[in-house]
Amino acid sequence: PIEESYAILQLRDINIPREDIERADSLRYRWEKLQMRCTEVTSKLLEIQPQYRSDLLENVKL
């Protein structure tokens, strides 16, 4: 993972901007947060889908 790559670079005393290190450190948290949000949105869409489908089919019949 990217975190390990940055750790190896730091062990080798390679100069990396602090901002880049902080971004890499927060990457996993932000990815997990995005995945949770995607799951929430998917659940919400599945919840409201039947009504929209019903409305669509009704309007197409007209």
C-alpha positions as CSV (number, residue, x, y, z in Angstrom):
1,P,0.0,0.0,0.0
2,I,0.9,3.6,-0.4
3,E,1.5,4.0,3.3
4,E,4.2,1.4,3.2
5,S,5.9,3.1,0.2
6,Y,6.1,6.4,2.0
7,A,7.4,4.7,5.2
8,I,10.2,3.1,3.1
9,L,11.1,6.4,1.6
10,Q,11.2,8.1,5.0
11,L,13.5,5.3,6.3
12,R,15.9,5.9,3.5
13,D,15.9,9.6,4.4
14,I,14.4,10.7,1.2
15,N,12.9,14.2,1.4
16,I,9.2,14.1,1.0
17,P,7.0,17.2,1.6
18,R,5.1,16.9,4.9
19,E,1.8,17.6,3.0
20,D,2.3,14.5,0.9
21,I,3.0,12.4,3.9
22,E,-0.1,13.7,5.7
23,R,-2.2,13.0,2.6
24,A,-0.9,9.5,2.3
25,D,-1.6,8.9,6.0
26,S,-5.2,10.0,5.7
27,L,-5.9,8.2,2.4
28,R,-7.1,5.0,3.9
29,Y,-9.5,6.8,6.3
30,R,-10.9,8.9,3.5
31,W,-11.3,5.9,1.2
32,E,-13.2,4.0,3.9
33,K,-15.4,7.1,4.6
34,L,-16.2,7.3,0.8
35,Q,-17.1,3.6,0.7
36,M,-19.4,4.0,3.7
37,R,-21.1,7.0,2.0
38,C,-21.5,5.0,-1.2
39,T,-23.2,2.2,0.7
40,E,-25.5,4.8,2.4
41,V,-26.4,6.3,-1.0
42,T,-27.0,2.9,-2.6
43,S,-29.3,1.9,0.3
44,K,-31.3,5.1,-0.1
45,L,-31.6,4.7,-3.8
46,L,-32.8,1.1,-3.4
47,E,-35.3,2.4,-0.9
48,I,-36.8,5.1,-3.1
49,Q,-36.5,3.2,-6.4
50,P,-39.8,1.3,-6.3
51,Q,-41.8,4.5,-6.1
52,Y,-39.9,6.2,-8.9
53,R,-40.3,3.1,-11.0
54,S,-44.0,3.0,-10.3
55,D,-44.4,6.7,-11.2
56,L,-42.4,6.2,-14.4
57,L,-44.4,3.3,-15.5
58,E,-47.6,5.1,-14.8
59,N,-46.6,8.2,-16.7
60,V,-45.4,6.1,-19.7
61,K,-48.8,4.5,-19.9
62,L,-50.5,7.8,-20.2
